[in-house]
Amino acid sequence: MSERPTLAASWTVAPNDCHTVESERAAMATMISEVYDALKSAGAPEEQARKAAEVVAGYENRFARIDDNLTLLKWMVGFNLAASVGIIMLLLRL
């Protein structure tokens, strides 16, 4: 029986993408102990509980990156809005 490829092993990366397979594997090495403990107490096998906790940790890392990007975008929009209002005020003064 052949093993199913893992997410990190089967993931392809576009040339201009900032994510790499190595960063995905590093994210997968981390697991959330609360999820692992909950799955173990629910009767899941140890290997499946560990893999599921790693996958959840990977999604948590992705959400953290999205949150960081949104913070940057908020600052960019605020700066653009302030600059636009300043330019409009200068044009109306003339």
N, C-alpha and C positions, 0 to 999 in steps of 0.2 A: 504494500500500500504506500503510495507516495504522500509525502507531507504537503500540506497546503502552504503556499508561500505566505510569509508574514507581510504586514502592511509596509514595513520599511524596505523589505527586499523586493517587493513588486512595484514600488512607487517610482514613476519616471519623472524626471525633472526637465522642465523647459530650459533652454540656454539662458534666457534672461530672467529666470525665476530666482528670487533671493533665498529660497529654501533649498537645503541639500538633504540628501539621504542621511548623511552623518548627523545633521541636526535633528532629523526625525528619529533616528535611533537613540540619540542622547535623551530626547524627550520621552521615548518609550522606556528608557531604563528607570525612570522615576515612576513610582506608583503611589497611590493615595491609600494610606494604611486604613482609614476608616472604611473605604469601599471594600478593601481586601477583607477586613475583619467581618463586615456585614455579609459578604458573600460566603465566607467560611462558616459563619454561624447559621446561614441559611442552608448549608449542606452542599455547597459547590465543591468540586474537587480542587485541591490546592493549586494545581497548574492553571486551571481555568480561572480561578479567582485571581491569581497573580496577573495573568494576561489581561483580564477585564479591568483590573485596577490600573494597569499600565496604559490601556487605551483611554480610560477616563482621564488620567493625568495628561495624556497627549492632547485631548480636547481642551482641558483646562489651560494648558500652555498656549494653545491657539487662541482661545478667548482672551487671554492676557495680552497677546500681541495685537489683537483687534482693538482692545480697549486702549492700548498705547497709541495706536494709529489714530483712533478717534480723538484722543486728547490733542495730538498734533494737529489734526484737521480743524479742531475747534479754534486753536490759537491762530492758525492760518486764516480762517474765515474772519475772525475778530480783527486781525491786523489789516486784512483787505478791506473790511467794512470801515475801519477807522481811516485808512488812507483814502478811500473813495469819498467819505464824508468831508475830509479835509480838502480834497481837490474840488469838490462841488462848492464848498464854502469859498474857496479862492476864486473860482470862476464866477460866482454870483456877486462877489465884491467888485469885480471889474466892470 
